[in-house]
Amino acid sequence: MVHQVVIIGSGPAGWSAAIYASRANLKPILFEGTTKPEMIPLGQLAMTTEVENYAGFPAGNIRAFVESAVDKDRQWNLPPAPNHQRDGQLHYAVQGTELMELMKQQALNFGTTVIGDDIVKVDFSQRPFVLYPGQGAPIKTHAVIVATGARANYLGLESENLYKNKGVSACAVCDGALPLFRDRELAVVGGGDSAVEEASYLTKFASKVYMVVRRDQLRASKIMAERALSNPKIEMLWHREVAEVLGDGNRVTGIRLKSTLDGATEVREIGGLFLAIGHTPNTAFLDGQLQTNDKGYLVWKRAFRTVTSIEGVFAAGDVADDYYRQAITSAGTGCMAALDAERWLAEHEG
């Protein structure tokens, strides 16, 4: 059997593509990934709490809506609802997992087939294309939408790797509320919007948050920079970089910092280190078969079209976006990819 279109990835881009492809009667199959860091079910957005900037989900009684919309056998996956109250009712912006479960439900409602596995290898040299899941037989398809997103970067220090999950994390929202980090001094590496978001979130639990910044200013947008600079629990460590993560073998106890000006070092005692220094697109499984830019992101070969360097293969979301990297832009390009695939299939299959 040869499928019309297979979607690889389950973030906002993947689910939006699935919704549009399903409504076009393309009977899409979506591989949502496993628990591997490269491609987790529901994408990176599932590791965030409240999403205030996704249009159409203002703060309100979100949980009641989610519970009315999402199949009950999947509601175990919903995180606890934030305890924000207004007029005696829960009142908060949609959480990342809630938003992704709603998108998934919408795709399922229109007939998307969802497979909980990774695509580990592809062969785009023949038609139909052949995709190889981690488990099971190869899949043949006329069109492919790659929506595998991007993952967080680390510093690459041996000491950092030693203390991963022992005080080193790349996701404050995932881990910041753990007892390991509560009421401790923590550090965030980075100077962009993501770093400010991480540091601001951690102030809910930490006694103090250091931001380790290589320069003497933040790269973050003005409003985000002001938020960090005005927060009494955030202290800027300008012209510094992390040279070593220190610990007692069981957990992080500090970091050795190095000046980017004169190389001088100092030690700060902290209880956790959070990295917010960019992302790497999840394209390794493609084995170089699609053109990428100098950062490794898939290239769109036509302006405002999601076509890649191989006809019939389309790219959507953060795997092809090294600039915006927002949930709403990812969802938009997922829609575009599905429409591009539908029209390409119609043209080539009569």
N, C-alpha and C positions, 0 to 999 in steps of 0.2 A: 504494500500500500504506500502510495506517495501522498503526503499531506500538502495542503495548500500553503500553510505558513506555520512556522514554529517560532515562538518567542522565547528567548533565553534571558531570564532575569525577572525579578518580582518586586521591583520598587515602583515608584509612581509611573515611570516610563513604561515598564512592562505591563502593568495592569491597565493603563490607559490604552496601550496598543491592543491588549486583549479585548477590551470593551468594544473598541471600534472595529476590530477584525471580526469579532463574533457577530456584531450587528450587521456586518456586510456578508454574513453567511459563509465566512471562510473557514469555519470550524477550527480555530487555532488551538494548538497545543502549547502550553506554557510550562517551561521547566523553572521551578521556583527556587532551586538550590537546596543545599543542606545546611549544616551548622558550620561549614568551613568559613573562615574569615573572608574569603574572596567573594562568596555569593550566598548570603543568608536569606532564608525565607522572609518575605516582606521587605527586604532591602534595609539599607542603613537607617531609614526613617523610623523603623520599628525600634530603634535604640534611643529615640528621643522622647521627651515628655510632651509638654504642651506645644503645639504648632500654631503660633499666633499669626503667621503671615501667609497661610494658604487660604485663598479667597473662598468665601462661601461657608466658612465655619467659625462664625463669631462665638464668643463665650456664651454658654447657655447650659441647658440641661442635656449635655451631649450624651452622657451615659445612657439615659433613657432611650434616646434615638438609636444609639448603637445596638443596644440590647433588642430593640424592636426590629432591626434590620439584618443583623448578622445571625447566621444559623447557630442555634444553641450549642451544637456539638463543637463549635470553635470558640465559644466565649470564654473557655478556660484560659485562652491566650491573652485576654485583656488584662492590663495592669490595674492595680487599685486606682480608683478614681480620686483625683486630687480633692482635698477637703476644703474647697473654696465654696462658700455659701452666699446666697443672696435670696432674700425672702424665704429663708428656710429650705432652699433647694440647692443641690449641687450646681455650681456655675463656673465653668472653666472652658478654655479653648480646647479644641480636639487634640488628643494625644496622638503621637506618631503611630503607635500600634492600632489605635482605634481607626485612624484615617486609612491605614493600609488594609485593615480588615474590611472596611466599607468598600474600598476599591476592589478587593478580591471578591467580595460578595456580588458586586455589580457585574464583574466579569463572569462569575459562575452563573448568575441569573440568565445571562445571554448565551450560555452553552460552552464556555471555555473549558477545555480539558486541562487540569492542573496535575503535573507530575512532580513529586517531591524528590528531585534528583538533580545532579549537576550534568551539564554537557562538558565532557573532559577533553574532547577532540573533535575537530571538524574537517571535512574535506570539501572545499569549495572548487576543486579542480574539475569536477564532473557535475553533470546535471542529470537527474535532480541531485541536489546537494545531499551529503550524508553527514549526519551528526551522531556522535557516539556518547551515550549516557554513561554515567559511572556504573550503573547496573542495567542489565537487560540488553536487548538487541539494538543494533543501529537503527536510526530513524532517517527516512528519506523525505525530502520536502522540496517544493518548488521555490519557496521564498523563506528568508530568515530575517528576524528582527533581533539584533543584539542590544540588550538593555541590561548589561551586567554591572553597571555602576563603577564606583571607585572606592578604594579602602584607605584607611588612615596610614600615614607614614610614621616611622619611628626614627630615632637618631642613629641607630646602628651600633651602639655601644655594647660591648660584652656584658658590662655590669647592668645595663638596661634590660637586656634579654634575661639575665639571671633573676631579675626581680619582677618580670612580667607576672601579673596576677598576684604579686606579693607587695603591691604598692605602686607599681607602674601600670598606667592605663592610658588608652587613647580615646576614652569615652567617659567624660565626667557624668553625663546623664545616666549612663549604665551603672556606674560604680560609685559615684560620689556619695550616695546616701548609705553606703555600707558602714557597719560599725568600725571597720578598719580605718576609715578616714574621718569619722566624726570627732569634732572638737580638737582637731589637730591643725598644725600649720601645713599647708599644701603648696605646691608649685605647679604652674602651667607654663609650658614652653610654647612661644609663638606670639605674634603681634597683630594678627588679622582678626576679622570679625568672629571667626570660629573660636579663637583663643579667648576673646573677650566674653563670648557666650559661655565657654567652659568655666572661666574664672568667676563670672557672675553667678552661675549656677552653684558652684562650690561654696560660695559665701553663705549659702543656706545652712551648711553643715560644718564648715571649717572654722577654726578660731581666727585664721588669717590665710590669705592667698597671695603668694608671690607670682608675678608675671615676669618670666625670664625673656628678655627681648634683646636681640643682637644689636639693634640700633638705638638711637635716642628718641625715637617716636614710634607710635603704633601705625601699622598699615591699615588698621580697621577704619571703617567709615566714621565720619565725624560724630554722629550720634552715638555709635558704639564706643568710640574712644572716650567721649565725655562720660559715658556710663561707667567705664572702668576707672577713669581718673578721679571721679567724684565719689567712688565707693570707699568708705573708710576702712573696709576690711581687705582691700586690694593694695598691695605695695609693688611699685614698679622697680625691677632690677635691670636698669638700662645697660647697654654695652656688655652683656654677659651671655655666655653659652654654657650648657651643661657639659662638663668634661668627664664626670663619673657619677654613677649612682651608688650611694653608700647604704649599707645595711648590715644586719646582724646574722644574715643567713636565712632568716625567716620572713623578714619584712624590711621595707625601706625605712631608714633612719635619717637620711640626709642626702645632699647632693654637693659635689665639688664643682664650683663655678670657675670659669676662666674669663678674664677680661678680653674683649675683642679689640681693646685699644693697646694694652701693654703686656698682655699675657699673664698678669697677676692672678693668683688663685685664692679662693676663699671657700669655706664650708658653711652651708646653711643646714640647720637641723629641720627636717620636715618629716611628715608621716606619709606622704604620697606625692607622686609625680605624674602629671597628665600632659600628654603630647597633643598639640594642635598645630601641626606644621605641614599641612597639606595632605594630598591624597595621591594614590596611584591607581590608574584605571585597570579594571580587571579584564585584561586581554590576553593573558598568557596562553589560555587554551586555544586561541586562534592560530598560534604558531607562526605569526608573521604573515598570514595569508591576506590580511587587509592592511591598507596603507594607514599609517599613524603619523601624528606630528612629532616634533622633537621631545614632547613630554610623554608620548606613548598613547595619546588619546586618538580614537578613530577619527578619520577625516571625512567630512562630507564633501563630495566631489562637485556638487552644484549648490549654489547659494540658495538658502531657504528650502532645500530638499535634503532628505535624510539618506540619500544614496551613498554607498561606500564605493571603494575602488573595484568591487565586483558586482555586476548587475544581478539584481535579485536579492542582495544582502543589504539590509538597512540598519542604521544605528540610531539609538535614541537614549536620551538621558545623560547622566554624568560620564558614561564611557566615551562620549563624544563631546563633552562640554568641560573645558578647563577654565571657564571664565565665570559663568553664572552659578552653576552648581546649586540650584534651588529646586525644591520639590515641585513647585508650580511650573517651572520651565521644563523640568524633566517630563512631567505629565503632558505638557503641550507637545513636546517632540515625540512622545509616545503616540499621540493622536496622529501627528504628521507621518510617522513611520508606517502606521497601519494604513492610512490613506494612500501613501506612496506605494506600499506593497499591493494594495487592492488594485490600483490603476496599472501597475506594472504587470500583474497577473492577467488582468483583462486584456492588455495589449498583446501579451505573448502567448496567451492561450485561446485567443479568439472569443 
